[in-house]
């Protein structure tokens, strides 16, 4: 069950939302995600107890965040400003000093959840990119094979 004290996708003041709507209109962007989908993603990631992936996002304002792993208060509220949202699908586990790192593929549980929610997304290299708006922005996204 979701913690009612945590912010949801629509968190943010009217002034911020008005400014974001202006950026969206000026850039002629079309919505590809909505608050319901973003809230499903937040609830899913917040419900993970063993490991949560890192993420970063590109805003409709042009801002690109750093990678982060905190899913309660650090996500980009309100999500209506998210042009794209990257989720890391792999983690590395250090086995020992002389042994190679163990790569763990978390895409096996993340990708099906993105599909179930109904996001427009693509997986490249070790990253899943969710598009909040169209046309798809491939800024700083690994090249397609």
C-alpha positions as CSV (number, residue, x, y, z in Angstrom):
1,X,0.0,0.0,0.0
2,X,1.3,3.5,-0.9
3,X,2.4,5.8,1.9
4,X,-0.2,8.7,1.8
5,X,2.4,11.1,3.2
6,X,4.7,10.8,0.1
7,X,4.3,13.2,-2.8
8,X,2.6,11.9,-6.0
9,X,3.2,12.8,-9.6
10,X,1.0,15.9,-9.5
11,X,2.8,17.4,-6.5
12,X,3.8,21.0,-7.1
13,X,2.2,24.5,-7.0
14,X,0.0,26.1,-9.7
15,X,2.7,28.6,-10.6
16,X,5.2,25.8,-11.4
17,X,2.6,23.9,-13.5
18,X,1.6,27.1,-15.4
19,X,5.3,27.7,-16.3
20,X,5.6,24.0,-17.4
21,X,2.5,24.3,-19.5
22,X,4.1,27.3,-21.2
23,X,7.2,25.3,-22.1
24,X,5.1,22.4,-23.3
25,X,3.0,24.7,-25.6
26,X,6.0,26.6,-26.9
27,X,7.7,23.4,-27.9
28,X,4.5,21.9,-29.3
29,X,5.0,18.7,-27.3
30,X,2.3,16.0,-27.1
31,X,1.8,14.0,-23.9
32,X,2.9,10.4,-23.9
33,X,2.5,9.7,-20.1
34,X,0.1,10.9,-17.4
35,X,0.0,11.3,-13.6
36,X,-1.8,7.9,-13.3
37,X,1.1,6.1,-15.0
38,X,3.8,8.0,-13.2
39,X,2.0,7.3,-9.8
40,X,2.0,3.5,-10.7
41,X,5.7,3.7,-11.4
42,X,6.4,5.6,-8.1
43,X,4.3,3.1,-6.1
44,X,6.1,0.1,-7.7
45,X,9.6,1.5,-7.0
46,X,8.7,2.7,-3.6
47,X,7.4,-0.8,-2.8
48,X,10.8,-2.4,-3.6
49,X,12.7,-3.3,-0.4
50,X,15.7,-5.2,-1.8
51,X,17.1,-2.8,-4.5
52,X,15.9,0.2,-6.3
53,X,17.3,1.5,-9.6
54,X,18.9,4.8,-10.2
55,X,17.1,7.3,-12.4
56,X,17.5,10.6,-14.1
57,X,15.3,12.8,-16.2
58,X,15.1,15.5,-18.8
59,X,12.7,18.3,-18.2
60,X,10.6,20.2,-20.8
61,X,12.7,23.2,-19.7
62,X,15.9,21.6,-21.0
63,X,17.3,20.7,-17.5
64,X,18.9,17.3,-17.2
65,X,19.2,15.8,-13.7
66,X,22.0,13.8,-12.2
67,X,21.5,10.1,-11.5
68,X,19.6,9.5,-8.2
69,X,18.3,6.5,-6.3
70,X,15.9,8.2,-3.8
71,X,12.3,7.6,-5.0
72,X,10.3,9.2,-2.1
73,X,11.1,13.0,-2.3
74,X,13.7,13.5,-5.1
75,X,11.8,12.6,-8.2
76,X,10.9,15.5,-10.5
77,X,7.6,16.8,-9.0
78,X,5.3,17.6,-10.8
79,X,5.9,14.9,-13.4
80,X,4.1,17.0,-16.0
81,X,7.5,18.6,-16.6
82,X,9.3,15.3,-17.4
83,X,10.1,15.0,-21.1
84,X,12.0,11.8,-20.6
85,X,12.9,9.6,-17.6
86,X,15.8,7.1,-17.7
87,X,16.0,4.1,-15.4
88,X,19.2,2.0,-15.0
89,X,18.5,-1.7,-15.5
90,X,21.8,-3.1,-14.1
91,X,23.7,-3.1,-10.9
92,X,27.2,-4.3,-10.2
93,X,28.1,-6.5,-7.2
94,X,31.6,-6.7,-5.9
95,X,32.5,-10.3,-5.3
96,X,36.1,-10.0,-4.2
97,X,39.3,-8.1,-4.8
98,X,40.6,-10.4,-7.5
99,X,37.3,-11.5,-9.1
100,X,35.4,-9.6,-11.8
101,X,32.3,-7.6,-10.7
102,X,29.0,-9.5,-11.0
103,X,26.5,-7.7,-13.3
104,X,22.9,-8.1,-12.2
105,X,20.2,-7.5,-14.9
106,X,17.2,-5.9,-13.2
107,X,15.5,-5.3,-16.6
108,X,13.9,-8.7,-16.1
109,X,11.5,-7.2,-13.6
110,X,11.6,-3.5,-14.5
111,X,10.8,-3.8,-18.3
112,X,7.7,-5.9,-17.9
113,X,6.3,-3.4,-15.3
114,X,6.9,-0.5,-17.7
115,X,5.0,-2.4,-20.4
116,X,2.2,-3.3,-17.9
117,X,1.8,0.4,-16.9
118,X,1.6,1.3,-20.6
119,X,4.5,3.7,-20.9
120,X,6.0,4.6,-24.3
121,X,9.6,3.5,-23.6
122,X,12.7,2.0,-25.2
123,X,15.6,0.0,-23.8
124,X,19.1,0.7,-25.0
125,X,22.4,-0.6,-23.5
126,X,21.6,-0.7,-19.8
127,X,18.9,2.0,-19.7
128,X,15.2,2.1,-20.2
129,X,13.9,5.5,-21.3
130,X,10.3,6.5,-20.7
131,X,9.0,9.3,-22.8
132,X,6.7,11.8,-21.0
133,X,6.2,13.7,-24.3
134,X,6.5,13.2,-28.0
135,X,8.3,13.6,-30.3
136,X,10.8,11.3,-28.6
137,X,13.9,13.1,-27.4
138,X,17.0,10.9,-27.6
139,X,19.3,13.5,-26.0
140,X,22.2,11.7,-24.2
141,X,20.6,8.3,-24.8
142,X,22.8,5.4,-25.9
143,X,22.8,5.0,-29.7
144,X,20.5,2.3,-31.1
145,X,22.3,-0.9,-32.2
